[in-house]
Amino acid sequence: MATEYTPHILGFLCNWCCYTAADSAGVGRYQYPPNLRVIRIMCTGRLDPSFPLEGLAGGADGIFVGGCHPGECHYQDGNYHALISASLVHEILKRIGIARERFLIDWASAAEGPNFVRIITAFTKQVTELGPLGKTEGKNQAELLRQLTEAAEAARGRKIRTGLINASRQMMKTKDFSRNTIATLVQDKCVKALDTWHEEAVTP
Amino acid sequence: MNIPAPSNQALSTSGAVMVVGGGVAGVQAALDQSALGYKVYLVEKSAAIGGVMARLDKTFPTNDCSLCILAPKLVEVGRDNNIEILTKSELLSLDGEPGSFTARVKKQPRYIDEEVCNGCGQCTLYCLKQIGDDYNEDLRTTHVAHIDYSQAVPTSYHIDPKTCLRLNYQTCGLCAVVCKANAIRFDDQEEILDIPVGAVVLAPGFGRISEEVLAKYGWGKFDDVLTAFEHERLMCASGPTDGEILRISDQKHPKKIAFLQCIGSRDETCGNNYCSSVCCMYAIKQATLAREHDPDVEITLFYIDVRTHGKGFDAARKRAVTENNFRVIYARPPQVEDVFDGGLLLTWADDSGKHHYEKFDLVVLSQGLEAPDDAEQLAAAAGIDLNHYQFAATNSYTPLATSRSGVYVIGAFQGPKDISDSVTQAGGVAGLCSGLLAPARNSETVAAIFPPERDIAGEEPRVGVFICHCGINIGGVVNVPGVRDYAGTLPNVVYATDNLYSCSQDTQAHLVKIINEHKLNRLVVAACTPRTHEPLFQATMREAGLNRSLFEMANIRDQCSWVHMHEKEAATDKAKDLVRMAAAKACLLTPLLEQELPVTPSALVVGGGLAGMTAALTIADQGFECTLIEREQRLGGRTMLLTQDRHGNNPRQAVKELGARVQRHPKIAVITRAKLSAISGYVGNFTSTVVVFDSDPTTDSKDNTVINHGVVVLATGGKPYVPDNFAYGESNRVLTQIDLEQRLDREKPLPANCRQVVMIQCVGSRGNDLSYCSRICCGQAVKNALRIKEISPKTQITVLYRDMRTYGFMEDDYRKARELGVIFTRYSPERPPVVTVSKGGRSKPVVKVFDPILGEELKRSTDLLILATGIEADDPTALTKLLKVPVTSDKFFLEAHVKLRPVDLAVDGVFVCGLAHSPKSIDESIAQAQAAAGRACQPLAKGSIIPEPIVSGVDADKCIGCGACEKFCPYKAIQLYKEDKRRKARTITASCKGCGVCAARCPTMAIDMGRFTYDAILSQIHAFNPQGA
């Protein structure tokens, strides 16, 4: 065997909860694997759906998004909107054929340094097991990267984003924030746009 | 009479305050008072401010780097135009009245001109005479011409007149020859200054335990017996051994370290019967760090009682002890002896009387805190009274006021205490001085002026990267020079360097110089976390004429070196990646316009107990309107459950008087039976809806009141824990300490013929129900035991405890109780007392407990069984949802920083005090409430705020007017308007909080966020891959 594989993980942490939790893990000297690189954003609501796709396309083996616990968002409901973006990412990964376990959105409050460490340690282990992009998928890595790049472009496009607006609207109306409901909403509202993209980009 | 009538009070009041002592308490008091609009004279005896905290390596309970969190404050003081630092100075006398004192100060010469010295250090280099380095506890030497420590403020050298060859023997004088700045002044003279001030704050800190006491434990005789202060310096990267714990005798790493507690504390023989409150915790910190330095070192801690009663302390201690496998022994070895083959011998007796002896490589004496050596002199100069231990005398209900009106005391001189309590008191005293001098606010201050911002439009990015060693915090793990060299190779990086401490004042000056010299237009600092240090570096950028939005931080300490301590290479790689990503983002940062917004000059205080009422009064006294809302019909809160304090006063009376003052105050509006139901806005401009229930409790009709206010103080209190064990509720002979308080107030407090009373401590606390120590129960038990003894001296009292935590001067009561025959028996949590009561609970309860001294089970039938039940937080869920403020796992509000921002919450403009923060005593609650009030009034006194310009902006050309942003904005900060009949969105900057939901949802990507632009984040994402995208 060659040297042990260490995954590259990119994280988007909200300033108020998860980034603070990461800092407090440091202050408490709680140790975790050194694979994560963090981008600070004010709120996970800022997470553009194209960011995680760009991250994977740019060489990350896993993407972590960390925010405040549901109902505890510093900005009221940014983390729910993040769940909408995350559902789109998962849907796109599914269509490309990339393991959904490469993308995780989870929560740690400002006081939860050890919880943050637990999440990151588990996620790092999970991504390590998946191996480099394409391995567990049994696919050509270059081809996956190309499709991810195109997916990111599509996520910047008006059609998909309009679908997300409709999903967010529905979510705010029904106040049902369960992950499954949100995933169904996104699938439902973006189906046309995704089909169009999928036909053009994925099907050779 | 011909004498003109005295001008009115307002005109004669001074707008200046003198703070005596430049330790962390004094520094914080100075900053807080300056922020409230007062001129401050900061009088420091030594040549630099910083005090003891500047000498510490780390601070408990988080083991945060001490100087790293202090240095930004020192820099801020040095930079504040309204704070005048007088070093080598002391207060000689104080004449006049509150509001218009004249303070006479003697300022000793530095012999080096502070204004001219540029801190180059040539004088030290050439100085021929060496002296002990006091900053390093004389464990190494420095020169007569020196600076106390490298981050010292003022950043100026000075000459020790007692040892200088030139000043004493007219020889040498080399420093004057080599000083390029011509700053040496051998003819410098002592000055006497008469300074008019309105109030005086005494913050001289604490004194050291005498060498005589230390000598009893072999200090001075054996090289390897160290004081905790010496040990602290050995651990510190800037210390005499560059951060290695080495035995003085043989320069070897000790493998077995013993910590002896209560050196010079709880010790009648040296006159200090009080407990110094901080040593138990700092020993745990030092032990943990010693283990971090050397994972093989064996550590033993000798305690009388483990007193880790602060917020989060027990949890930190438990974790440290378990993770590091510390041995904790309840014993007090009486002395240290040497043995023939090296090593230090300790002998002790355990609970059962068995003797033990063992050899150690190093013994650390956890020395206590004493009153300052010159306490009497200072008291005479300021005209105040001292207590019997030479600390400043204060009263429980006015904890920060001395015996002289207008003169206040904070920090360790008020009583032994830790940093966060000192900082709290500093905030409190600022509130009090601000109240006293309110008519003269802003009368002696000047506004800060920054150079105009340089226009960087059209310039190519020129990024400067500064990598911080943070002593050994980063440098001990990450290869900092390697990261620096790597940074230099990154695109657009034109300058890269490393600093020992990036946050020190000299580094700030250096940063400004480098920015100008290299025409930098973007700055990246790779150090700790932007959450604490971004403002410091941004202020430096403003001084260099750069917009503060052109700044980016790479978090290579909290999120790198501290969490990958054993993976140096991987941590270095990570640091490189983070720097690369930060630099990539920095290139795309643009200057952002800052907007000044008006502030509603009033406050809302939630909770009408002791803390809330004190906060409201302290705010109103400063001249600001205040609304106090209380859930119950009456003000007073849970202090009303207490019937006597340890000095024999009636707390209920004090609270009633406070309530009357609150009700009378023209600036306070009290609303009872009221609840906060909604709040919106931001610091300076909150709008709250308060539901007011009908005063007749039988109806449930209610009304809504809307209040506009600038700040919020949360004083929602706590409640007594109600136990469900130890037969509570099964017999009327089983009471809580609170029940007992009520009973002791009655005519016949004790049952007839009351022979035996048993008290059980830590019921609920430190266990499964409440995981923390409730701090006050030990003191309360001792107080009530003494009350019972006074009523019925013959009653036998037994207190079953785990650790008696009668910290501070409460130790006097503990001693007195033992002298009066109260029996204290330690129980271990594994073998808790067992209580049985007969059915119906009429007969006496029987308590069984294992007595470790007798080594057998004791059985006591008791007339009364008293349970010390601890304090729970009042459920904060509703408020945390409304205000978006975090709480700890124990449901107390989580402060923004445990040491330095103890009453601020993470949300700007929201403050906390009293039991809602953590369990605490009456005097501590009052001081904290005054602190919350002092801090809360800062934006009100300023009159305006400048919000962070991280708001959203709409590109009207791209906007299609779909309205999604308006719909999803949680703050109604985006509005649609019509332009040429087409709908467009625009941001209301003042309302935007910068979450970015609008940007993430905009279908045409017409919205972008300040500092977190799409392109900047994308560039950061692309830089994630070292090969680039």
Interface residues (C-beta under 8 A of the other chain):
Chain A: T6 H8 L10 N15 W16 C17 Y19 T20 A22 D23 S24 A25 G26 V27 G28 R29 Y30 Q31 Y32 P34 R37 V38 I39 R40 I41 M42 C43 G45 R46 L47 D48 P49 F51 E54 G55 A57 G58 G59 A60 G71 E72 C73 H74 Y75 Q76 D77 G78 H81 A82 S85 S109 A110 A111 V117 R156 R158 R161 T162 L164 I165 S168 R169 M172
Chain B: T62 N63 D64 E292 T529 P530 R531 N555 R557 D558 Q559 C560 W562 V563 H564 M565 H566 E567 A570 A571 D573 K574 D577 L578 M581 T880 K881 K884 P886 V887 T888 S889 L894 A906 V907 I950 C962 A964 K967 F968 P970 Y971 K993 G994 C995 G996 V997 A999 A1000 R1001 C1002 P1003 T1004 M1005 M1009 F1012 Y1014 I1017 L1018 Q1020 I1021 H1022 F1024 N1025 Q1027 A1029
